[in-house]
Amino acid sequence: MRNVFKELEANKFIGEMFEGVSNGIPPMPQEVLEWDIDRQELFCILADMNLQSGSSWEVADKAAIEAVKKSPWFKQ
């Protein structure tokens, strides 16, 4: 089984952007922490993709939150 959180921790791009932040990864937004683990993992994947395409953390997080909310199974 894939462990997205370990992959994010190992991602050098993320670590370089946030040296000094615990584990190199800023905390997830409170809204995301209230979701189930599957939605949190989807958020992490989408936010990481946005970061690697050049977005800032704030923009990447907002875009990932909106994408998860627009997914057809979000309300299920």
N, C-alpha and C positions, 0 to 999 in steps of 0.2 A: 504494500500500500504506500502511496506517495505521501510524504510528509512535507507539506507546503511551508510550514513554519521553519523547519530546518533548512529548506532550500533558500528561504528568504534570509536567514541568518548567515548562510554561506555565500550569499550574493555579494561580491566585492564592490559592485557599483553602489549598492545601498550602504554598505559599511563605510565607503569613502565619503559619501555625502553627509553622514551623520556620525562622524567620529566624536566621541564624548557622550553620545546618547547611549544608554544601556543597550548592549548587544548591537549597536549600530542601527537599530530600528526604532523609530519613535512609536509611542503607544497608539493603538487603534483608537479611532474616535469612539466616544461613549455610545453613540447610536449603534455602532457595529458590534460592540461588546454585548449588547442586549440581544443580538441575533443568535441563532443556533450555529453550531460549528461548521456546517456545510456552507452556509451563507458567509460566514467569516472567512473561510478558505477561498471562496469565490471572490470576495472583496480583495483579499491579499493578492491573488493572481492578477486581477484587473488593475489594482493600484500599481503593482510591479511592472506590468506591461506599459502603463502610462508613464511611469518614471523612466523606463528605458527608452521611451520615445521622446524624452526631453522635457516632460512636464515637471513642475515643482511638486513638492509633497502635497501642498494644499490643493492644487488643481487635480493631481492624481487621485487623492482621497475623495474629493467631491465627485469626480467623474465615475469612480468605481462605485460609490454609494448609489448614484443615480442609475448606473447600469444594473446593479443588483436589484434595485427597487423595480426596474422596468422588466425584469425577467418574469416570464409567465408563471413560475412556481413560487414567486416571492410571497404571495398572500396565502399559499396553501399551508 
